[in-house]
């Protein structure tokens, strides 16, 4: 394989006025994905051109043809110009080639796992493709290096800021003469690079400079070795350098004033990433174990399910895949983030959070939570991020269909890790999506106990999700006062008011209309302390984990038509989970880490959360610890310095004492969180608010208990029960109802499954049970998506006016997909995997398919499968060829029209 320095098509000497731009043109070229499966769709299936799409395909073909033809003609013109230029009298030094030692520098910069760096043009895994031409620890060999070595063929340079890298220049006709020659290395960033903006760096070469002489926060260059026509030098990238694609040019001229400047353009752009290994980088993480988990780990878990039985869903992040960095770069361009801000991790993650969700044709993923997914991919079919990136790049950066919160969180984690920012997905179980900034989730019920969608006026969009996932990133926050470094929360899921009310009335303005889509970064520590005045969007995140839940029921005796039934301060944010560093459990979820205490003070957690009874499975309470608690506790007692413009501390106690205040009835400046809290507190003394929120005590002498649902397998019946006991010495007349509904995980009701209404009299000390039994036949056609079921129970006592309501949810359990590997997997050799599971239901499964992938093992694939009979045990064998050695992970899902989201994973050790 020839070196890029000796390829016939390598760029030659160009006049400065003729230099073209590379920039984003190299996005596609920098990735080998465009050479794969051009005749297949995004999930690996053969496709053709449909009649309706033939015109579009033809136009696209013309565009590609004309662009290539124009590029060919311009290259020919430049070649002629080069010949004429060479014939002119010029004393400028001629550059023959430039070498960036991409794979050797990558080892020092810990970027050698990026597929863009690896020699994907050769047989992956072969000894020749793995051979290194030199060792960075013995750079003296650079002078005698053969420039025709295959070390950098088909390889993209990926570097981390805060570290130096080596590069070499080879002259054409003569040696560099410092008395007559001037040589400069130029690095350009963005569409309009300027030295004064920090988007262009020009480093003069000096023979006498053997050491770095400039400040560490500045670019610098020193001579490493000069021998014959070859010059090797080392360039220092400051820890505050802009992150993304940089163009490399070598400029030559003479010491004669006014002499012409010639420019040699390196054929490919280079990626510069954040550096969590560098102490001067704001994303520095000082633990190798944590860097291994939150930066280098290519697989992980996103927790889904319910707070009773959370489940870790395996995900392949694929941050080192050949599509991750190109997708991240293109998303940053679409976000509209100014190039000068791309060295600031706060602004970078904020921009990524805004552009991951689709906004009027801009963005990575289109969200969808209800209805049919036939025009895209069901969110639960995805096994990782790489296929989503590939869809995005193949289809002209059009949004991919479809994602949901846990997919958004996982994909954001992939992008942040690809860019060099430590990150992890976290899941909040029972999560408030408060759309009117009241720190309250209000639910309204009619006189029959049925929930009123939208409330009495139809405009209440408060939602209580069974779970909601977002992404945390690790960084310092110099824009905040001391004590708020560390984990910062980013929520890339579109706000509810967008995807619930996106009727097209409010048109987007493309990548610049993204402010409403930004959520974070919010300091997790500021959420725990209740310091909601700090940037960015902290009140929104605070409400997600701390909002109150209120039930209102129609009441003709109330002057406003409703009465408040109950308040549950601890229903929201019951548990916040992420994957524990270093742990890995493919059988169960012993690798879960409970980080609720990072978000909520102990005085803001229910007794169940403190004691571990009622809300958690036992194995989630055992061995769960956080490596950040000690760090957090050191900062907990630090005195707070209140800068001008910041708000006072909003404690959990403030929330617990908050009256049921409706901002629509008492207008407050929405820009001031402090004024809003003060107004809520003041509402207690407002005379007109007392009848509406009358909280006078009643005699609560009847005990109600909604029984937690045991594990229910998909296809099996279930029973719901409310236990009622009269603890008074008098008879009590009770009206009660119990209902069950299938719901989407966002809490939106789909279908009624069962209901029981009763009125009865309980004698003193008497007991009664209200129950519902739902069979498989009654729910099989009514269950949606993930199999979530919502339970509502309500009751009133006639004699004392006592009222009670409760809600809970559970999820039908699905079988696991068993994965077995035959033999001892080896790089480049056939390997066989067997997928197995038993159909748990009494109906046949149709339109079946397996989707699987594994980083370094096999790229994402989807394979069709036959119908599966009721109760049938199936085993499906598939061949693949491992691409890289080491510890790997294979992730797979099974889906059908009747039953989907059957998940499994298996660790695999691959030999060289």
N, C-alpha and C positions, 0 to 999 in steps of 0.2 A: 504494500500500500504506500503510495507516495505521500510525502509530507505536503501540507498546504503551502509550505514555503517554496516548493518546487513545482507546483501545479501550473500548467500552461495558462490557466485562467486567472492566476493571481493578479491582483491589481498592480499596476506599475506606477511610474512617476506621473503625477497629474498636476496641472496648474491649479492653484487655489480656486480660481474662478470657475473651474470645471468640476470641482468636487461635488458629488451628489450626496444625498442623504441615505442613510441605511435605516437607523431607528427601528420602527415597528415592522419594516419590510423583512427584518430578520426573524420576526416572531415565528413565522411558519417554518422558515429554513432552519432555525435553531433546533427544531424538534423533528425527530424521525417519524412522528406519528403520521405525517402526510404520506409516508411511503407504505402504510399498512392498510390493507382492506379497503381500498378506495371504491370497491364495488359492493361494499356491505354497509348495512345500516348501523346505527349506534350500538345495537345490542348483538352484533355479530351475525345477523341474518341477511341472506341474499336479497337484494332489492333490484328493481328495475325502475325505469322512468315512467311514471304514470302519464296518461294522456293529458291530464290537467296541468302537469308540471313540465311538459315538454318545452314550452316556450321559455320558461324560466331557466331550464337546464341549457337550452340553446344560447340564451343571452349570457349566462355564466360562462359557457364555453367560449363565446366570442370575446368577452372581457379578458379571460385568461390568455386567449390567443393573441389579442392585440397588445396586451401588456408584455408578453414574452417577445413578440416581434419588435416592439418599440425598444425594449431593453437590448435585443440583439443588434439592432441598427445603431443604437447609441454606443454600444461597446465597440462596434466597428469604427465609428467616427473617432472615438477616443484613441483607438489603436493607431489610426492614421495620424492623429495629432501627436501621439507619443513619438512616432517616427520622425515627424517634422521637428518636434522639440529636441529629440536626440541629435538631429542634424545641426541644430543651432549651437552657436558658441555659448557654453554654459559651464561655469566652474563649480556648480552645486554638486554636492555629494549625492550619488545615486544609491537608493535603497533597493536591495534585491529581495529581501524578505524579512518578516518579523515572526518571532516565535514566542508564544506566551506560556508554553509548558503547562497546558491546562490540567493534565492529569497529575503531574508532579506537584504543582501548586495546590491542587485540590486536596492532596493528602495532608499538607500542612494546614490548610484552612478547614479541614474536616468537611469537605464538600464532595469527597470522592464517591459517595453513594448516589449522587445525582446521575440519572441515566444520561443526561445531556453531556456529562463529563466522560462517561464510559464510551469505549469504542464500539458503538452499536452498528457500525458499518461492516464489522467482521463477525465471525461466528462467535456469539457471546459464550464465554466460558472456556474458549480455547486458550492454549498456553500462549500463543502469539498475541492474542488480544489482551491478555493480562500482563504481558511483559512490560516492564518499565525501562525506559532508556537510560535512566540515571536515578540517583538518589538525591533528594533535596538536602540530605545531611552531608553530602559530598559534592558541593557545587563546583569544586575545582574541575570536575569532569566536563563542565559545560563548554569549556574552550575547545575540547576535542570532540564534541558531540557531532554525530553525523546528522545533518539537517534533513536527510531523507528518511530518518527513523520514523516508524509508524506511531510514535508515542502520542501524537496529537491529532491524528487523522480522524475526521468526523467527530471531533471533540469540541465542546463549548466550554469556555472558561467561566467558572463559577467561583467567586471569591467572597470572603467575609471582610467587612471593614474592620479597622483597628489592627490590621496585620499587614506586613509587607509581602510582596510577591516578586518573582523573578521574571524577566523578559529579556529577549536578545534581539539584536538587529544585525543583519548581514549586509555589507556593502557590495556594490556591483564591480566597480572598476579599480578602486584604490582604498587605502586605509583612511581612517578619520585623522585629520590634521588639525589640532586645536588652534594653530596660528591662522588658518584660513577658513575653517569650517565651523558652522553653528548647527547644532542638532537639538531638536526639542521633541519631547513626548507630549502629545496633546490628548486630553480625555474630555469628551463632550457628553452632555446629558440633556435629553429632552429635545423639543422641536426648535428651540431658539436659544442655544447655549451662549451664555455670557459670563465672562470672568467675574464681573462685579456681583452677579447673582449666585455665584457658587456652582453654576451649571457647566462651567468650562474651567479646566485646569491645564495650564501650560507649564511644563517642567523642563528647564534648560539642562542639557547634559554638560557636565564639567569633568574633565579627566582627573582633576585634582581632588574631587569630592569622593572620598572613600567611606565617609560616615554620614548618617543623617544629621543635618544641622538645623533643621527647622523645628518648630514646636510640634509636639505629638498630635495636636488637633489640626495640623495642616498637612497637605500632600507634600511628599518629598521624594527625591530620587538620588541614588548614589551609584557610583561605578563599582561593579563587582569584579569584572575581569575584561581585559582587552587583549585580543590576540589575532593578528592578521586582519582579515576583513570583518571579524566578528567582535561585537561589543555586547557584554552581558551586564545588565544593571538591575538594581532592586528598587522597587517603587513602594513607598509606604502609603497605605490608605488610612486616612484618619477615622477615628471612631464615630465621627459625626457626618461621614460622607453620605450623599444621597443614595437611596437604595433603588435598584432597578437596572436598566440597560445603559451601559456606557459605550461610546464609540472610541476607538483607539486610532490615532493618526501619528505619524512621524513626520516632522517638518525639517527640512534642510535648507540652508542658505549659506551665504558667505559673510565674512566680516566687513565686506565692502558696503558702505552706506547705500541704501536704496536697492540692494540686490534682490533679485527675484526669489520668492519663497516657493519651493516645491513641497508637495505633500504626498505621502504614501499612506493609503487608507488600508487598515487591517481588514481582512475579508469578513470577519464576524464581530458582532458586539459581544461584550462581556457582561455578566451579571455580577453585581455587588450586593451582598445581603447584610442583614443585621448580624451581630456577633454576640451571642449570649456567653461565649467563652472569654470575652474581653471585658475587663473591669471598667473600662471607660465608656462602654456602650450602655445606654439606658436599659437595654433588655438583658443585662448581665445576670446570670443565675449562678450562684456560687456553690452548687452541688452537682457533682458529676452524675450521681444517681438520678437526680431530678432532670438534668439535661438529657440523660439517656431516655427518660420516659416522655418528657414533654416537648422534646425537639427531634430526637432521632427515632423514636418508636413509630413504625409504619402502620401499626394496627392498634386498636383500642376498643373501648366500649362507650356507647351512649345509652344511658339508662332510660327505660320507658316503662309503661305499665301503670300500676297504681301504688299508692303509699303503703298498702297492705302487702303487696307482692311485687316489688320492683324487679325488673329484668334487665340485665345488661345485654344490649344488642351489639354484636361485634361489627366493627367498621374498619375498612381498609383506607387509611388516610392517603397513601400514595404520594406523599410530599416529595419523594425523589423521582417520581415518574417523569417521563419526557414531556408530559403535557402540563405539569403543575406550574412551573415557572412561567412558561408562555401565557398560560391562562391568568396567572396572578398579575403579570405585567399588563396584559390587555385590559383587565378589570380596573387597574389603577388609572389607565388612560381614560377609560369610560367614566370613571368616577368624577373626573374634572378636577382632581386634586392638583394644585399647582406644583410643578416640578421642584420648586424651591422648598416645598414642605415635605418632600419624600424622604428626608433623613430623620424626621420626627416620628417616632413610633406611635405617639398619641394620635397624630393626624392620619397616619397610614392606616391604623386599625379602624379608625372612625370612617375613613373613606371606604374601606373594604366592607364594613358592616352595612354601608348604605347601598352598595352596588351588588352584593350577593343576591338580594331579592330583586326580582325584575320590576322595573319602573318604566312603563310605557315603551317597551321594546328595548330598554337598556338594562343590563344586569345578567347574572349568571343563571338563576333559577326562578321559575315562576311557582308561586305557592298555590296550593289548592287543598282544601280540607274536607270538602263534601262533593258528592256527585260522581260522575263517570270520569275515568282517567284514560279513556280509550284513545284520545288524540295525543297521548304522551306515555310516560312510564309511571306506573304507580309508585309512590314514594317508598313503599315497603319492598319493592323489587330491587332497589339499589343495594349493592354490597360494599360500595366504596366511592371515593371521589373521582378516581381517574376516568371512569366512563362518562361522568358528568362533564369533566373538563374536555374530554375528547368530543362529545356532542357539541359543546360550546364553540370549540375552535373549528370544527369541520363545517358548521352551519353558519359561518360568517358572524360569529359572536352574537347570535340570536339567543334569547333566553331558553333554557332547557325546561321541559315539562316532565315531571312536577317535583316539588319538594314540600316538606313540612318542617316544623321547628327543629326536630332532631336531625333532619338532613341538613338544614341550614347551619346548625351548630357544628356538625361534623365536617362539612365542607369548609366552613370558616377556619376550623382547626387545621385542616390540610393546608390552606393558603398561608396561614400565619406561620406554620412550621416550615413550609417551603421558603418563606421569606426570611427565616431565621429567628422568629419570635416564639419563645416557649408558650405553649397554649394547651388547653384541654376543654372538652365539652363538659358541662355540668347540667344536672336536671333537678328542677324544683318540683316536688310532688304536691299537688293541690296549689296551683299557681294562679294568682289574680291577674286578670287582664283588665285593669281599671281604665276606662276610656274617658272619664270625666274628672279625673284628678281629685277625687274626694277621699282617697284611701279607704274606700268602702265598696264592696261588691253587693249591690242591692238586687234581691230577687223578689218578684211579685207573684202572688198566687190568687186565683179566684176563690169564690166561696166553696167550691167543690174540691179545692186542693190541687188544681192543675196549674202548672207554671204558666204565667202570662209572658210570652215572648215580647221583648221590647218594653215591658212595663206598661203602666196605665196609659202613657202617651205614645207608646210605640217607638220611642227613640232611645231607650235605655239599652246600651250595648255592653254593659258590664258582663264579664265572662269569668268563669271559674274552670280552668283547664285541669284535667286529671294530672297532667304533667306538662311542663314546658322546659325546653332545653335552650341554653345559650352557651356562649364561649367565654372562657377566661383567658386573658393574656398576662404574661408576667413582665413588668417594667417598673422603672422608677417614674414618679410624677413630679418633676421639678416645677410644674405649673400649679401644684397644690402645696399647702403647708406641710411641714414634716409629719410623718406618721401614716401617710396614705400611699406608700409605695407597695409593691408586691402585686397581688392578683387584681386585675381590673376586668370588670364584666362588660362584654360586648354582646348585644342582642341583634343578630342579623335577620330575625323574623319580622316581616312587615307588621306595622301596628294594626290592631284590630279594625280601627276605623277606616283603614285603607282597603283591606281585602273583604270586609263585610259590606262596605258602602261604595265600592269602586264602580260607580255607574257611568263613569265617563264625563260627569258634569265638570269635574275639575281636571283640566288637561295638564299633563306633565310637560315640562320643558326639557326633557331628555336628561343628560347626565348632570345638569346644573340644578335640577329640581329634586335634590336628594336630601335636603335638610330634614324633612319630616320623616325620613326613613332611617335616620341615624339614631342609634341607641347605644350610648357609651362612647369612650370607656368610662365606666363608673368604678371608683375605688370600692372594693368589697369591704374594706375596713370602714369607709365612710358610711356604708349601708349599716354595718353592725353598730356603729356609734350613733346612727340617726342624724348624721351631719348631711342633710339633704341639699344644702346650698352649694355643694362643690360640683364642678364640671366632671362628666357630662351626664345629663339625664338621670341623675341619682334619684329624684323622687319617683320616677317611673319604676326603677328597679326596687326601690324600697317598698313600693306598693305591691309588687309581685310577690314578695315574701312576707309582708306584714299586714296587708289590708284586712279589714274586718269583713265579715259576712253577715248580712242582715236579711231576714225574711219578713215580708209584709203580706198580709192577707186582706182581701176585701172585707170591709166591715161597714154596714149601713149606718151604724151608730156613730162612726167617726166623721168629723166635719170635713175631712179631706178624702174620705172613702176607703182608707186603709188603716190597719193597726199593725204595729210592730210585734212580731211573735218572739223573736229571739235574736241574740247577738253571739257570735262565736269568734272571739279574738284570736283563737289559736287554730282555727281550721285551715288557714292559709300557711303555706311554707312548712308543711309537716316534716319534710325530710328533703335534704339537698345532697345529691350523690354525685360522685365522679369515680373514675377508676384509680385504684391505689397504686402508687409508683412501685415498680418492681414486681407486682403481683400479676398473675395471669391464670384465669380459671375458665376453661372451655366447657366444663361440666355444669357448674352452678355459678354463683356470683359471690364467692368468698373474696374476690378481688375488689369489692366495692368499698369506697371510703365515704363515710358520712362527714360532710363539711358544713352541716347546718350551723354549727357554732361559729363559723367564720362570718356568717351573715346575720345571726340573731344572738342577742345577749341572752344569758340564762333566764333573766327576769322576763324575757319576751317569748319564752318557749313554754309550751304546756307541760304539765306534770308528766304526760306520757312521753314527751321527748326527753325530759330529764331522766325519768326512771326507766325508760325503755320498755314499758308495757303498753299494749293496746295499739300502738301505731306502727311497730316494726316487727319484722321477723327476727327470731332470736339470733340468727347468724349475722344479721346486719349490725347487731349491737356488740358482737364479740370481736375483739381485735381491731376495731376501727379506730384509727388515730390519724392525726394530721401533722405532718412535719412543719406546718406553718403556725401551729398554736403557740409554740414557745416564742417564736419571733413576734407574733401578735401580742402575746402577754407582756413582752418587754416594752411594747409601745402603748399598752392599754392605759397606764397611769400617767402618761405624759400630759403635762398641762396644755390645754387648748389655747391657742392664740387666735383671737377673733379679729381678723382683718376687716377693714372697712368693706361693706357690701356683702359680707357673709352672714348667714342666718344663725340663729341660736340652735342649740342642740335639740332635735326632736326625738325624745326618748320613746321607748315602747309604752311607758306609763302614760305619756301624752296621748298616744293612740288609744290606749285602753279607756281613757276618760273622755274621749271625743264623743260629743253628742251626735245624734243622727241629723247631721246638718246637710242641707241640700243647697249647693252653690247656685243652682238655677233660680232659687227663691231669694238668695242673699248674695248679691253680686260682690265679688272680690276680685282685685287685680290678679289675674292668673300668673303674672310674672313674679309674684312674691310669695314664696312658700311660707315665709314667716307670717305674713299678713293672713294667709289662708288659715294657718293653724290657729292664730289668735282669734280670727273671726269665728272659727268653729267653737273654740272654747267660750267665746262671748255669747254664743247662741243659747247657752244654758239660762242666761239671765234675761233673754228676750221673751217677753210675755207671750207673744203670739206663737212662739215655738213650743211652748209647754204642752198645749193640747195635742200637737202633732207627734211629739216625742215623749209622751207621758211615760215616765219610768217608775211610777209609784209601785211599791212592792205589793205582790199578791201572795196569797196563801198557796204555796206550791207543795201540797201534801199528797199528790199522786206522782208516782215514780214511773218514768218511761225509759225504755232501753231498746234501741235498735241493735239487734244482734249482728256482730261482724260476720260476714259471709266466709265460710270455709272454701278451700280450693275446689273449683268446679271445672271439670274437664270439658272441652268442647264436645258437644253431642250428648252430654248428660243433663238430667233435670236438676233444678235447684230450688231451695226453699228460702223464703225471706220471712223474718219474724220480728215482731215488736212485743216485748214483755211489759206488762202494765201491772202496777200494784198500788192499791189504795192504802196509804199509810196513815190515814186519818181515822177518827172514831165515828165518822158519819158516812152515810151513803154518798156516792159521787156518780153523777151522770156524765158519761164520756162520749164524745163524738170523735171518731178517729178514722183516718184513711191511710193506706199503704199502697204505693205504686212502684212499678219497675218499668224502665224504658231503656231501649237500646240507644246509645249515644255515640257521637264521635268523641275522640279524646279531648276535643275542645269544649266539651260540655253541651254541645248543641244536640237537642233531642231528635232522634230519627223516627222510632216507632214505639208504640205502647206495647208492652209485653204482658202486663197483668196489673190488676187493681183490686183492692178490697176496701169497702166502706162499711163502717159499723157504728151503731149507737147502742150503748148498753149501760147498765147500772152495776156498779161495784159496791158490794157490802164492805163495811170496815175490815181492813186487812185482806180483802179479796184480791185475787189475781186473775189476769186474763191474758190471752195471747192472740195477737192479730197476725195473720200469716197469709202468704201467697206461695203457691207451688206452680212453677213454670216448666213444662216439658220441652224436650228437644223439638218435637213437632210444632210446638207453639212459638218457638223463637228462631227456628233455623232459617226462615226466609226474612226475618226482621233484623238480624244482627248485621252491623256494618263494620267494615274495616278491621279494627284491632280487637273487636269483641268486648267493648266496654259496656257496662250496664250501670245505670244511675238509679238509685233508690231514694225516694222521698217518703217521709212519714210525718204526719201532722195530727195534732189532737187538741181538743179544748175540753175544759171541765166546766159544766154549766153552773154549778153552785158557787165556785170561787173565781170564775173567769180566768183560771190558769190556762195558759196556752203553751204548746210545746211543738217544736218541729226539729227534724234532723234530716240530714242527707248523707249518703255514702255512695261509694262506687266500688265495683270489682270488675275483674277481667276474666273471661273464659280462658282456661289454660289450653294451649295447643301443644302437640307433640314436638319433640326436638328432631332435627334432621341429623342422623348419625353419619359420620364420615370416617371411612377407614382407608388406609394407604397400604398398598401391596409392596412388599420388598423393601429395599434400601434405596431411596431416591438419590440420584446422582446427576450432576450438571450435564446437560446435553444428552441424557439417556431417557428412553421412554419410561414413564411412570403411570401407574393406574390408580385411580381413586374410585371408591364405591360409596354412593349416596343411598341411604336407606331410611325408611320410616313406614309406619302403619297408618292407613286411613282410619281415623277414629269415628267417622260418621257413617250413617246407614244409607248414604247416597253415593253415586259414582262421582268422581272428580274429573272434570273435563277441562280442555284447553290448558293442559299441564306443561310446565316448563321449569328447568333448573337454571339458576344463575349462579356463577361462581367466579372467584378470582383469588389470587394470592401474590403479594409483592415479591418479585424475584422468582415466582413459580410459573404463573400463567396470567395473561391479561384477561380482563373481564369477558366472559362468554355467557351467552344464553342459548340453551338447547331445548328444543321441543321434546315432549314425551307423550306417550299414549295415555288414554283414559285409565283411571285407577278405580277398581271395583270397591264396593263397600267392605270395610274391614280388611282389605288386602294389604299384605306386607310387600313392599316393592324394594328392589335393589337395582341401582343404575350404575354402570361402570363407564368411566370416561378416561381417555388417555391424555396426558400432557407431558411436556418436556421442561423440567426445571431449568431456569436461566441463570441463577446465581446460587452460590453455596451459602451455608450457614443456617441459623434458626429462622424458619419461615412459618407463615400462617396461611391456611386455606380457609376461605369464608364462602358459604353457599346459602342459597335460599331456594325453597320450593314454593311455587304459586300455581293456583288453578282458579277457575271461575267460582267454585263453591267454597274453597278453603285456601287461604294464602298465608304468607308471612311465617312459613315453617323455616326455622333458622338453625344453622349448625356451623361449627368451626373446628379445626384440627391443627395442632402444631406439627410441623414437619421439619426434620433435620435433613439437609441436603449436603451430600459429600461433593468434594471437588471432582 
